[in-house]
Amino acid sequence: QVQLVESGGGLVQPGGSLRLSCAASGSIFRIYSMGWYRQAPGKERELISVITSGGSINDADSVRGRFTISRDNPKNTLYLQMNSLKPEDTAVYFCNSEPPIPRIFPWGQGTQVTVSS
């Protein structure tokens, strides 16, 4: 199994920015498409951004133009640059493969992002 550790969340005002990181414990990370997911209170977890092993990106409509996913394969790390944050972006953010493969990438604890004035 590859452990995933998300970090970088916090409290930010509307319009602010945060950069999330996801550190993977194994280099097998490099061959998988990886995604950022989020789960808001009372809602199901949703996929918001995906990056393939080759660097192709696909974003959900809700974050397109504001969030940017990237990966550093030598560092086994996935990133999410979040700009122009809105209160509706408040959620716990997780990384995982896309599609999720829990037997290889167990879900981590996630990182809380709260957007509030």
C-alpha positions in Angstrom: 0.0 0.0 0.0 1.0 3.6 -0.6 0.3 6.0 2.2 -1.1 9.5 1.2 -0.7 12.4 3.5 -2.5 15.6 2.7 -1.5 19.0 4.1 -1.8 22.7 3.5 -5.4 23.4 4.5 -6.5 26.1 6.8 -8.8 29.0 7.3 -8.8 31.6 4.6 -11.0 34.6 3.7 -13.1 34.6 0.5 -10.9 35.5 -2.5 -7.8 34.1 -0.8 -5.5 31.3 -1.8 -4.1 28.0 -0.5 -1.8 25.4 -1.8 -2.5 21.8 -0.8 0.1 19.0 -1.0 -0.3 15.3 -1.0 2.8 13.2 -0.2 2.8 9.6 -1.4 5.0 7.1 0.3 5.9 5.1 -2.8 7.2 5.8 -6.3 4.3 3.7 -7.8 2.4 7.0 -7.4 4.1 8.1 -10.7 2.3 5.7 -13.0 -1.2 6.5 -11.8 -3.7 9.2 -12.7 -4.2 11.1 -9.4 -7.0 13.3 -8.3 -8.1 15.8 -5.7 -11.4 15.1 -4.0 -13.4 17.0 -1.5 -16.2 16.3 0.9 -18.3 19.1 2.4 -20.4 18.6 5.5 -23.5 16.5 4.7 -22.4 15.8 1.1 -20.8 13.0 -0.7 -17.1 13.1 -1.6 -16.6 14.6 -5.1 -13.8 14.5 -7.6 -12.7 18.0 -8.5 -9.4 17.7 -10.5 -7.4 15.0 -12.2 -3.9 14.8 -13.6 -2.7 11.8 -15.6 0.7 10.3 -15.3 1.6 12.2 -18.4 0.3 15.5 -17.1 -3.0 15.9 -18.8 -5.5 17.7 -16.6 -9.3 17.7 -16.3 -11.2 19.9 -13.8 -14.7 20.0 -12.5 -16.8 23.0 -13.6 -17.0 24.2 -10.1 -13.2 24.8 -9.8 -12.1 25.3 -13.4 -10.1 28.5 -13.8 -9.6 28.8 -10.1 -7.8 25.6 -9.0 -4.7 24.1 -10.6 -3.5 20.6 -10.1 0.1 19.6 -10.6 2.4 16.8 -9.7 6.1 16.4 -9.0 6.8 12.7 -9.8 10.5 12.6 -8.5 9.1 13.9 -5.2 6.0 11.6 -5.2 3.9 14.7 -4.5 0.6 16.0 -5.8 -0.4 19.7 -5.4 -3.5 21.8 -5.7 -3.2 25.5 -6.0 -6.5 27.1 -5.0 -7.2 30.7 -5.9 -10.2 32.9 -5.6 -11.6 30.7 -2.9 -15.3 30.8 -2.1 -17.3 29.8 1.0 -18.7 26.9 -1.0 -15.1 25.5 -1.3 -15.2 24.7 2.4 -14.6 21.0 2.7 -12.1 18.3 3.7 -9.8 17.7 0.8 -8.3 14.3 -0.1 -6.0 13.0 -2.8 -6.2 9.5 -4.3 -5.8 7.8 -7.6 -8.5 8.3 -10.2 -10.4 6.1 -10.0 -9.7 5.4 -6.4 -8.0 2.1 -5.7 -8.2 1.7 -1.9 -6.3 -1.5 -1.8 -3.2 0.4 -3.2 -4.0 4.0 -2.0 -5.9 3.9 1.3 -7.8 7.1 1.9 -5.8 9.5 4.1 -7.1 11.9 6.8 -7.5 14.7 4.4 -6.9 18.4 5.1 -9.6 20.8 6.1 -10.2 24.0 4.1 -12.5 26.6 5.5 -13.4 29.7 3.6 -15.0 32.3 5.8 -14.8 36.0 6.6 
